Structures are given as C-alpha cells and as structure tokens.
Amino acid sequence: MRFLPLLLCLGTAVHAVSPADAEARLRMALQIARERNDRALVSEVETLGRRFKMTLPTDADAQLSEIETKVGIDAGGWAMAGQPLFHPSPEMAVKSKMLGEQLHEAMISGESGRVRVVTAEMLETLGDQAGVPDGRRMGRKPKGRHLTEAEATRLFLDALKTQGRAMRALMAGQPLPDQMLRLYGYVLSACADIQPFVVRHEPDALPEIAKLAEGCAKILTALQQPEGHFPFPDLRGKNIRFGDMISRQLAAGKVEIKDGWVTTADPDGGSQFDTGVCGTALLRAGEVFKKQSWLGSGRRAAEWAVQQRCCANFNYNAFSVSLLANAFRVTGEKAFLDAAWQKFRVGIAPGQAPNGRWMDAHNARTVYHIILLRALGDLAAVVGAGRAEVDVVAKPAIKALLDEFDAMGITVEALPEMLIMASLYPDDARLRSALSTMASSLIEKCTDGRQVKMGAQPNQLAVVPQVSIP
C-alpha cells in the first residue's frame, strides 16, 4: 500500500511537449484553419501560438489537443480519423526545402533525368513521410441510395433550379462576385455531360441547359487573356490564403491587377489550374454544342499550355496534361500529344511515392491526388495501346485513393475521374464498387428524398446518370 501515492502521482503526471513539437502542431492546426477560411478559428490558433511563445505551460499538450480537435485533427496532432499526417523532423524540413529549390531548377530544364535525380533524393530524405499529406478531410459513408438514369437527370435539373439568382446570372453571361473562373468551367462541363441525358429524359429542359452553357462560355471567352490563359480574381481581403498570396506577388512586382482580376499568369505556375479546367470545358462543350468559337478558345488555352515550363507543384502540371490530352483528342494534332507526354514525363511521373501518392506533403493531399489522377486518365484515354507508361503510375494512384476510401469513407468528390479510370481498367472490382459508392454519396449530398439542393460540384452531379440504372 505504501506505493499507492507514488503510482497515483505517476498516473497524473503531465505529458511534456517540447517547444519544437508545440510549434509544429500549431503550424499544422493553423494551416488547416486557414484552408477552412475560418477567421475566428485562425485567430484562436494564432492567439495560442503567441501565448506559447511567451512561455510553454505545463498543460501545453492539453491545450494543443483542444485546438486540434476544434480544427478537425486527432488530438496529438499527427493524424485525422486515424490516417497519418505529415510529420517531418527539423532536419527533414530543412533538407526538403533545399531539394525543393533544386526540383524547381530541374523542372525548368525540361529534362526528366535531372528531375528524377532530385526526386530520388527527396524520397530518400522523406523516408516513411513520402506521400503522406499535410492535411486531410473527413470522409462520408453513404447509406447506398441509387437512382435510375432518368431520376438522376431530374435531380441535376432540380438542383440547378435551387441556385435561382446565380443560375439566372450565369445564363445571362454575368460573372458572379469573387468567383474563380474554374467555377464557370465546372458548370460548362456539367452542361456538356448532362446534355445527352436531358435529350433522352427531359427534352423540355434542353433550351435551359443550352442557355446556361452559352452564358458560362461567354464569361470565359470574354475574360480569356490574349496569351490564352485565364485570369484569377483579386481576392485580397476576401480569402485568407489567396489574398495573402496575391499581396505577396503584387509587392514583389510579379503580377498586375486590372478591373478586379490578376491578369498576369502566375509566375509559380498556378494559372495552369484555371486554364486547364476552363480550356478543357470549352473543348468538351464546343464538341457537344457544336460551337466553333468555344473550340477556338479551348485551343488557344492549349497553345498557351504548350509553352509553359513544368513547375515543382506536380498538380499544376497535371492541369496542363489534361488540357493538352483533350486538345489532341479534339484536333488530332500530334504537337498537343507530344507536349502532354513531355509534361507527364517531367512534371508528373517522377514525383510519385511508393504508396501511390505524390511525394511532397502538399501534392499528397487527396484533393490534389484527384487532379493528378484525372491527368493520368485523360492521357491514357488518348494514347490507346501505348499507355503502358501511364499504367505504371495510374494503377498505384488508383489503389491509394481506394485505400483511403476504405479507411475513411468518401473524402473527395471524384466521380468523373473515377469514371475515366473505370473505362480504362474495367476489371478493377474495387474501382467499380467505389463508383457506386461515390454516386450514392453525391445523391445523398443533394437530396434527402424530399428536398433538393446543389450540395455537390455541378460537374460531379452531372455524371451520376452514367452510374445509374438505365
């Protein structure tokens, strides 16, 4: 009995947190709070950080765990729903930064061999942290609701109607406030994908879909820059992450702003995002709606993409691969396919980690993994029998996504991307099952069986009929 007080004392001992660990956990919490664009939560994390700089309290671990839980991280800081989050050592972080600069230079060279030398060293430096994301999202486990093809078509049309004012503005070709141009690309893609199902099941709605497509295309073609790329909205004071980025670039004299738009192509390669999405949408919709002017705008976007050097952010390169692959599919011009292969070999393939994701913590995030997966599908779809080189990268990437879905539920919307992959790999039973689950998740996000809302990206909801019962 005389040992009982000692045992009790040991049982209630405060877990010590080093200043370095506290700083790293706060950095992770702040990053996710910023990405949620939650100013109050960002302020709370920053306030805790200032207090910890003055003195690290004995209950630091408890305070950190509390703020992590609010942000959505497992208490302890290095997992979300049990799935690991990027946790580098200080030495790893320093060397990774140095190697990142080398990767940038290697990408500019356009030589895949130089890029692979750097990425090999990055993989060795990261070790078991390679391909581990620095942020995750909670997953959904749908109940398994399914619709017929006609019902899924009607759900899309009804969801559009819930957007009322926004849809009327888009149909009139009027941009919405503070929106990135990718939004209009997503809606335009949705119109192209839903159109054949509207023809089959809801022909009276065809004029509405055509008008919406024309309005979105009008916005995009009016704002496309002479060089072929698409601008970015000036979000200073409106979005924490992008506003700060624009402020830094403006202060450094890297960009110009005109009429509320950053008209200069992003020097870090980011303009490939909106240009890839919007250019691809214009090509696809131009085919479906027989609009030569839209096809011309999509082609100009692809011609701009041909001229862009690869950058160290793998998913930016992926947007251009998708655009160029689609430009080749539409035009048959080999120059577009050659450029897509070059960007795949230099700017995508060398960055894959052994776990199927991309090696750096940013591109290992599932939302960016989907972008890379889309590029692989778009390229594989147009190279036919010559796609073995893409398969080597695509198959582990598909497995990585399905593994996360099995562990966490549906963490991202990715039905168009998965449909492409399912057409390429029809024998993958897990992929076919995931298609059904993803479609069910999208349906349940948009209706409870009584009320309807646009609870998903329109381009995601628009392809649900492809997975539905005919």
DOVEXVEX-61817 format. One line per 5 residues: number of its first residue (from 1); for each residue x, y, z of C-alpha. Coordinates in Angstrom, 2 decimals, m for minus. Layout:
<dopas>
NUM = X:Y:Z ~ ...
</dopas>
This chain:
<dopas>
1 = 0.00:0.00:0.00 ~ 2.88:2.36:0.63 ~ 3.50:2.52:m3.16 ~ m0.02:3.77:m3.94 ~ 0.69:7.52:m3.65
6 = 3.65:7.15:m5.99 ~ 1.57:5.24:m8.54 ~ m1.15:7.88:m8.38 ~ 1.42:10.59:m8.88 ~ 2.85:8.86:m11.92
11 = m0.64:8.34:m13.33 ~ m1.43:12.05:m13.21 ~ 1.91:13.28:m14.49 ~ 1.66:15.99:m17.15 ~ 2.85:14.94:m20.58
16 = 5.70:17.22:m21.61 ~ 5.68:18.89:m25.01 ~ 8.89:20.35:m26.42 ~ 8.81:23.85:m27.90 ~ 9.62:22.38:m31.32
21 = 6.73:19.90:m31.11 ~ 4.32:22.60:m29.95 ~ 5.35:24.87:m32.81 ~ 4.93:22.07:m35.38 ~ 1.48:21.10:m34.08
26 = 0.35:24.72:m34.06 ~ 1.62:25.15:m37.61 ~ m0.47:22.19:m38.75 ~ m3.57:23.46:m36.92 ~ m3.12:26.96:m38.37
31 = m2.73:25.63:m41.89 ~ m5.96:23.64:m41.77 ~ m7.84:26.50:m40.10 ~ m6.69:28.85:m42.87 ~ m7.76:26.41:m45.56
36 = m11.20:26.26:m43.98 ~ m11.23:30.08:m44.33 ~ m12.44:30.29:m40.72 ~ m11.12:33.62:m39.43 ~ m12.28:33.01:m35.85
41 = m10.53:29.64:m35.74 ~ m7.38:31.10:m37.33 ~ m7.37:33.83:m34.68 ~ m7.76:31.27:m31.90 ~ m4.80:29.23:m33.15
46 = m2.67:32.36:m33.58 ~ m3.56:33.55:m30.07 ~ m2.48:30.22:m28.61 ~ 0.76:30.45:m30.57 ~ 1.52:33.89:m29.12
51 = 0.89:32.64:m25.60 ~ 3.17:29.66:m26.14 ~ 5.95:31.93:m27.39 ~ 5.91:33.78:m24.08 ~ 6.01:30.60:m22.02
56 = 5.16:26.97:m22.66 ~ 2.63:25.96:m19.96 ~ 2.67:22.62:m18.21 ~ m0.69:21.75:m19.79 ~ 0.51:22.59:m23.30
61 = m0.41:19.15:m24.60 ~ m4.00:19.50:m23.35 ~ m4.37:22.98:m24.87 ~ m2.92:21.78:m28.18 ~ m5.22:18.77:m28.21
66 = m8.23:21.01:m27.63 ~ m7.42:23.32:m30.54 ~ m6.58:20.34:m32.78 ~ m9.99:18.83:m32.07 ~ m11.66:22.13:m33.00
71 = m9.73:22.23:m36.27 ~ m10.59:18.60:m37.04 ~ m7.27:16.90:m36.26 ~ m6.95:13.91:m33.93 ~ m5.69:15.02:m30.52
76 = m1.92:14.65:m30.68 ~ m1.60:16.44:m33.99 ~ m0.40:13.89:m36.48 ~ m3.47:12.07:m37.75 ~ m7.00:12.68:m38.93
81 = m9.54:9.92:m38.40 ~ m6.59:7.66:m37.69 ~ m4.87:8.38:m41.02 ~ m1.35:9.85:m40.75 ~ m0.49:13.48:m41.35
86 = 2.90:14.72:m42.50 ~ 5.26:14.96:m39.53 ~ 8.79:15.84:m40.65 ~ 11.80:16.11:m38.43 ~ 13.51:19.51:m38.34
91 = 16.39:18.11:m40.38 ~ 13.98:16.67:m42.94 ~ 12.21:20.02:m43.27 ~ 15.45:21.90:m43.88 ~ 16.74:19.46:m46.48
96 = 13.33:19.24:m48.20 ~ 13.33:23.00:m48.67 ~ 16.77:22.86:m50.26 ~ 15.73:19.99:m52.52 ~ 12.57:21.87:m53.45
101 = 14.70:24.63:m54.90 ~ 16.71:22.05:m56.84 ~ 13.49:20.49:m58.12 ~ 12.36:23.89:m59.37 ~ 15.56:24.27:m61.39
106 = 15.34:20.73:m62.72 ~ 11.73:21.27:m63.82 ~ 12.68:24.42:m65.72 ~ 15.32:22.43:m67.60 ~ 12.62:20.17:m69.03
111 = 14.91:17.14:m68.60 ~ 13.19:14.18:m66.94 ~ 16.53:12.66:m65.96 ~ 17.51:15.74:m63.96 ~ 14.10:15.77:m62.29
116 = 14.37:12.10:m61.30 ~ 17.78:12.65:m59.72 ~ 16.25:15.25:m57.41 ~ 13.07:13.31:m56.68 ~ 15.10:10.21:m55.81
121 = 16.97:12.23:m53.18 ~ 13.69:13.70:m51.96 ~ 12.26:10.21:m51.48 ~ 15.32:9.16:m49.54 ~ 15.12:12.29:m47.37
126 = 11.41:11.89:m46.64 ~ 11.58:8.18:m45.88 ~ 8.28:6.97:m44.43 ~ 6.90:10.51:m44.69 ~ 6.97:10.40:m48.50
131 = 3.44:10.55:m49.88 ~ 1.93:11.47:m46.50 ~ m0.40:14.51:m46.79 ~ m0.17:17.57:m44.58 ~ m3.97:17.82:m44.46
136 = m6.97:15.55:m44.85 ~ m10.76:15.78:m44.97 ~ m13.29:13.73:m43.07 ~ m14.98:11.07:m45.18 ~ m18.64:10.24:m45.82
141 = m20.10:6.76:m45.62 ~ m23.28:6.93:m47.70 ~ m26.28:4.75:m46.99 ~ m26.28:3.43:m50.53 ~ m29.05:5.32:m52.28
146 = m29.28:4.89:m56.05 ~ m31.39:6.45:m58.79 ~ m32.43:5.47:m62.26 ~ m30.84:7.35:m65.14 ~ m34.00:9.45:m65.55
151 = m34.18:10.20:m61.81 ~ m30.52:11.24:m61.70 ~ m31.09:13.56:m64.66 ~ m34.06:15.15:m62.93 ~ m32.06:15.53:m59.70
156 = m29.41:17.53:m61.57 ~ m32.01:19.80:m63.17 ~ m33.85:20.32:m59.87 ~ m30.56:21.10:m58.09 ~ m29.81:23.76:m60.70
161 = m33.16:25.40:m60.01 ~ m32.29:25.79:m56.32 ~ m29.49:28.16:m57.36 ~ m32.05:30.63:m58.72 ~ m30.36:34.00:m58.89
166 = m26.91:32.59:m59.61 ~ m28.21:30.47:m62.49 ~ m30.06:33.45:m63.99 ~ m26.86:35.50:m63.84 ~ m24.84:32.74:m65.50
171 = m27.44:32.28:m68.22 ~ m27.13:35.99:m68.93 ~ m23.36:35.70:m69.13 ~ m22.83:37.73:m65.96 ~ m19.92:36.72:m63.69
176 = m20.68:36.07:m60.03 ~ m18.82:38.13:m57.39 ~ m15.37:36.97:m56.31 ~ m15.50:33.62:m58.11 ~ m12.56:31.86:m59.71
181 = m13.11:31.11:m63.38 ~ m12.87:27.38:m62.70 ~ m16.45:27.63:m61.38 ~ m17.73:28.52:m64.85 ~ m15.60:25.74:m66.29
186 = m17.19:23.23:m63.92 ~ m20.71:24.39:m64.82 ~ m19.89:24.33:m68.53 ~ m18.51:20.79:m68.23 ~ m21.66:19.81:m66.34
191 = m23.84:21.11:m69.17 ~ m21.87:19.08:m71.70 ~ m22.04:15.89:m69.63 ~ m25.75:16.12:m68.77 ~ m26.89:17.14:m72.27
196 = m27.33:13.63:m73.76 ~ m29.33:12.53:m70.73 ~ m31.52:15.62:m70.96 ~ m32.13:14.76:m74.61 ~ m33.22:11.29:m73.55
201 = m35.26:12.00:m70.45 ~ m36.08:15.74:m70.11 ~ m36.06:17.27:m73.62 ~ m38.12:20.27:m72.49 ~ m35.10:21.36:m70.41
206 = m32.71:21.45:m73.37 ~ m33.08:25.22:m74.01 ~ m32.26:25.89:m70.35 ~ m29.09:23.76:m70.46 ~ m28.01:25.34:m73.73
211 = m28.56:28.83:m72.34 ~ m26.56:28.03:m69.21 ~ m23.71:26.65:m71.32 ~ m23.75:29.72:m73.56 ~ m23.66:32.08:m70.57
216 = m20.71:30.32:m68.95 ~ m18.83:30.16:m72.24 ~ m19.49:33.85:m72.78 ~ m17.93:34.69:m69.42 ~ m14.88:32.54:m70.12
221 = m14.23:33.74:m73.65 ~ m14.64:37.38:m72.60 ~ m12.10:37.06:m69.78 ~ m9.56:34.83:m71.53 ~ m6.32:36.76:m71.90
226 = m4.71:37.40:m75.31 ~ m1.93:34.94:m74.48 ~ m4.53:32.19:m73.95 ~ m4.56:31.79:m70.17 ~ m7.40:32.71:m67.80
231 = m7.08:35.34:m65.01 ~ m7.57:34.99:m61.27 ~ m9.89:37.17:m59.16 ~ m8.34:39.73:m56.82 ~ m9.28:38.13:m53.50
236 = m7.34:40.41:m51.19 ~ m9.41:40.94:m48.05 ~ m11.86:38.24:m49.11 ~ m9.94:34.98:m48.85 ~ m7.16:34.45:m46.34
241 = m4.97:32.08:m48.32 ~ m5.31:33.54:m51.82 ~ m5.48:37.14:m50.63 ~ m2.14:36.80:m48.88 ~ m0.61:35.11:m51.93
246 = m1.73:37.92:m54.24 ~ m0.46:40.58:m51.83 ~ 2.99:38.98:m51.76 ~ 3.18:38.67:m55.54 ~ 1.97:42.24:m56.04
251 = 4.52:43.59:m53.56 ~ 7.26:41.70:m55.41 ~ 6.15:43.21:m58.72 ~ 5.37:39.78:m60.18 ~ 1.73:40.38:m61.17
256 = m0.59:43.07:m62.48 ~ m4.21:43.64:m61.44 ~ m6.85:45.14:m63.72 ~ m10.58:45.55:m63.16 ~ m10.56:43.16:m60.21
261 = m8.54:40.43:m61.95 ~ m4.95:39.28:m61.68 ~ m4.26:39.31:m65.40 ~ m0.62:38.21:m65.25 ~ m0.02:34.48:m65.50
266 = 1.03:33.19:m62.09 ~ 4.84:33.06:m62.06 ~ 4.66:29.96:m59.87 ~ 2.60:28.02:m62.41 ~ m0.80:28.39:m60.77
271 = m2.53:29.74:m63.89 ~ m2.41:26.21:m65.25 ~ m5.25:25.40:m62.83 ~ m7.99:27.66:m64.19 ~ m6.62:27.50:m67.73
276 = m6.66:23.71:m67.64 ~ m10.18:23.47:m66.24 ~ m11.67:26.19:m68.43 ~ m9.84:25.22:m71.60 ~ m10.89:21.59:m71.24
281 = m14.50:22.62:m70.56 ~ m14.58:24.79:m73.67 ~ m13.22:21.97:m75.81 ~ m15.71:19.47:m74.42 ~ m18.70:21.81:m74.62
286 = m17.65:23.02:m78.06 ~ m17.93:19.43:m79.29 ~ m21.28:18.75:m77.64 ~ m22.97:22.03:m78.54 ~ m21.24:22.42:m81.93
291 = m19.68:25.81:m81.13 ~ m16.55:26.58:m83.14 ~ m15.77:29.72:m81.12 ~ m15.64:27.68:m77.91 ~ m13.36:25.14:m79.57
296 = m11.16:28.03:m80.68 ~ m10.87:29.37:m77.13 ~ m10.04:25.91:m75.82 ~ m7.38:25.54:m78.48 ~ m5.80:28.91:m77.53
301 = m5.66:27.75:m73.92 ~ m3.89:24.56:m75.02 ~ m1.43:26.52:m77.17 ~ m0.59:28.60:m74.08 ~ m0.12:25.42:m72.04
306 = 2.34:24.02:m74.59 ~ 4.64:26.96:m73.87 ~ 4.61:26.61:m70.08 ~ 7.56:25.05:m68.33 ~ 6.85:22.42:m65.74
311 = 6.95:23.60:m62.14 ~ 7.71:21.96:m58.80 ~ 4.00:21.75:m57.94 ~ 3.06:18.48:m59.63 ~ m0.69:19.10:m59.71
316 = m0.25:22.36:m61.65 ~ 1.50:20.39:m64.38 ~ m1.36:17.88:m64.31 ~ m3.90:20.52:m65.35 ~ m1.90:21.18:m68.49
321 = m1.58:17.46:m69.22 ~ m5.38:17.12:m69.08 ~ m5.89:20.15:m71.32 ~ m3.32:19.03:m73.87 ~ m4.65:15.47:m73.99
326 = m8.13:16.81:m74.66 ~ m6.81:19.21:m77.28 ~ m5.21:16.25:m79.06 ~ m8.45:14.27:m78.81 ~ m10.42:17.12:m80.41
331 = m7.93:18.29:m83.04 ~ m5.83:15.19:m83.72 ~ m2.73:17.41:m83.78 ~ 0.29:15.47:m82.58 ~ 2.00:18.57:m81.15
336 = m0.54:18.63:m78.34 ~ 0.04:14.95:m77.53 ~ 3.83:15.40:m77.63 ~ 3.53:18.27:m75.14 ~ 1.28:16.20:m72.89
341 = 3.82:13.34:m72.86 ~ 6.65:15.77:m72.09 ~ 4.80:17.26:m69.13 ~ 3.83:13.80:m67.88 ~ 7.42:12.55:m68.01
346 = 8.93:15.68:m66.47 ~ 6.20:17.13:m64.28 ~ 4.11:14.20:m63.03 ~ 5.62:10.70:m63.17 ~ 8.92:11.44:m61.34
351 = 7.06:12.68:m58.25 ~ 5.14:9.54:m57.32 ~ 5.96:7.97:m53.96 ~ 5.93:4.20:m53.27 ~ 2.49:4.48:m51.63
356 = 0.94:5.70:m54.91 ~ 0.57:9.33:m53.87 ~ 2.89:12.17:m54.79 ~ 5.90:12.55:m52.58 ~ 5.55:16.06:m51.15
361 = 3.02:16.67:m48.39 ~ 1.04:19.20:m50.43 ~ 0.51:17.06:m53.52 ~ m0.10:14.02:m51.33 ~ m3.40:15.60:m50.26
366 = m6.36:13.76:m51.71 ~ m7.82:16.84:m53.42 ~ m4.59:17.22:m55.41 ~ m4.20:13.48:m55.87 ~ m7.51:13.57:m57.77
371 = m6.15:16.26:m60.11 ~ m3.14:14.10:m60.88 ~ m5.37:11.05:m61.31 ~ m7.53:12.99:m63.78 ~ m4.48:13.87:m65.88
376 = m3.39:10.23:m65.96 ~ m6.85:9.18:m67.14 ~ m7.09:11.90:m69.78 ~ m3.66:10.99:m71.18 ~ m4.24:7.23:m71.07
381 = m7.58:7.66:m72.84 ~ m5.97:9.22:m75.93 ~ m2.81:7.14:m76.31 ~ m4.58:3.81:m76.72 ~ m2.28:0.79:m76.85
386 = 0.71:2.96:m75.98 ~ m0.49:3.68:m72.46 ~ 1.69:1.16:m70.57 ~ 3.91:4.02:m69.40 ~ 0.87:5.72:m67.86
391 = m0.42:2.47:m66.33 ~ 2.73:2.18:m64.21 ~ 1.78:5.44:m62.49 ~ m2.02:5.23:m62.67 ~ m2.57:1.83:m61.06
396 = m0.79:2.65:m57.76 ~ m2.54:6.05:m57.74 ~ m5.96:4.38:m58.04 ~ m5.09:1.95:m55.25 ~ m4.01:4.81:m52.96
401 = m7.36:6.54:m53.43 ~ m9.41:3.40:m52.89 ~ m7.40:2.54:m49.77 ~ m8.31:5.92:m48.28 ~ m11.98:5.48:m49.18
406 = m11.97:2.08:m47.45 ~ m10.41:3.58:m44.31 ~ m12.20:6.93:m44.08 ~ m15.22:6.88:m46.40 ~ m15.62:9.17:m49.41
411 = m13.24:12.05:m48.70 ~ m13.47:13.90:m52.03 ~ m15.81:14.21:m54.99 ~ m14.15:12.36:m57.84 ~ m16.81:10.66:m59.95
416 = m15.74:11.97:m63.41 ~ m12.14:11.00:m62.69 ~ m13.15:7.53:m61.48 ~ m15.42:7.01:m64.50 ~ m12.47:7.58:m66.83
421 = m10.34:5.15:m64.83 ~ m13.12:2.54:m64.75 ~ m13.35:2.69:m68.55 ~ m9.59:2.12:m68.76 ~ m9.43:m0.63:m66.13
426 = m12.81:m2.43:m66.33 ~ m11.52:m5.48:m64.43 ~ m10.86:m3.48:m61.23 ~ m13.73:m4.65:m58.98 ~ m12.83:m2.24:m56.17
431 = m12.98:0.67:m58.59 ~ m16.41:m0.40:m59.89 ~ m17.69:m0.66:m56.34 ~ m16.26:2.76:m55.47 ~ m18.11:4.27:m58.44
436 = m21.42:3.15:m56.99 ~ m20.49:4.42:m53.52 ~ m19.35:7.78:m54.89 ~ m22.57:8.20:m56.88 ~ m24.58:7.39:m53.75
441 = m22.60:9.97:m51.76 ~ m23.30:12.65:m54.36 ~ m27.01:11.83:m54.42 ~ m27.25:11.99:m50.63 ~ m25.43:15.34:m50.58
446 = m28.05:16.77:m52.94 ~ m31.30:15.27:m51.67 ~ m32.82:13.58:m48.65 ~ m35.64:12.22:m50.78 ~ m37.84:15.25:m50.11
451 = m35.82:18.43:m50.58 ~ m33.14:19.10:m53.19 ~ m30.05:21.31:m53.09 ~ m26.85:21.72:m55.09 ~ m24.79:20.03:m52.40
456 = m22.01:18.96:m54.75 ~ m19.99:20.45:m57.56 ~ m22.25:20.55:m60.65 ~ m19.73:18.70:m62.80 ~ m19.77:15.88:m60.25
461 = m23.55:15.63:m60.03 ~ m23.90:15.80:m63.82 ~ m22.19:12.42:m64.34 ~ m24.28:10.49:m61.80 ~ m26.62:9.33:m64.62
466 = m23.65:7.46:m66.09 ~ m23.54:5.28:m62.98 ~ m27.30:4.99:m62.56 ~ m29.72:2.26:m63.58 ~ m30.76:2.81:m67.23
</dopas>
